[in-house]
Structure formats: C-alpha cells, structure tokens
Amino acid sequence: MLVKEKKLQETVFTLLEPYLDQNYHVYQDNYYNYVTIAETLLSRQVTVCGTIRVKRGLPPEMKNESQSLKRGETTFRRKGEILLQSWRDTRVVNMISTIHEVKGLKENTLLGGAMFVPPTKKEEKLGTSACSA
C-alpha cells in the first residue's frame, strides 16, 4: 500500500469509526475511493459506492477498454463483491460499488445508450429500484 493511500485509508476509517460493523452504506466521491479501501470497509460490514479514479485500482485491461467506449457503452469487472464499472457519456465515468450487482449481463455488454445502475440487493429482493435505465 502506498503512503498516500495508507493515510487516506486512515482518514476514511477515522471518519467512519462509529459506523463500522453496522451494515451502513457509504457514498463517496473519487478522492476517497480505492479498491483496497472498499475491500477493507467491506470486511468491516460497510458497503461503498461512488466514482473512482483510474489509477486507484482499475484493472489495466479495463482502463484500455474504457478509452475505446462509445457514448452509451459500458464495461465492468467484478472482484469478489466489488463491482468496477466504466461507461461513456460525454466522458468516461468510472464507478466502484460493493452495494450493487450486475446480473444477467456478460462483461463488455453494450447497453445501447442507456446508463445502467444495477439495483441494490435489498431493492432486488423487494422488486423495486431507486433508479431507472
């Protein structure tokens, strides 16, 4: 772990200390998101969702793929319970989530211009979704 990443992780854990091990969802911007931080928070029963910077844990092949996406196209990778997804709108947007799932899609599936945010496990169980494609 890099020194900068370690300090950032310490900051995140200091802020979230009262909420660890209590099944909270945290929505963060790209400054606070690293794949390793998401893994560690998940181990402490805190799920995360938010944008992520390319150099903070996206696999190299996904970085390359995301640059060739056309508007409305998406690609994703899973690492255990961690979802990394990239899509292109006016620019490429990268997302990390331990809250959302992708079901029934194969990697590199194109979504024909619709931005897709998968339902949470709870929404899927209830048959509802907070977002629409």
Protein Blocks (a to p, Z undefined) as FASTA:
>chain_A
ZZklmmmmmmmmmmmmmmgonlpacdddfklpcfklmmmmmmnopacdddddfklopafk
lmmmmmmpcehiacdddehjaccddddffbccddddfkbccehiaehiaeehpacddddf
klmmnopafbdZZ
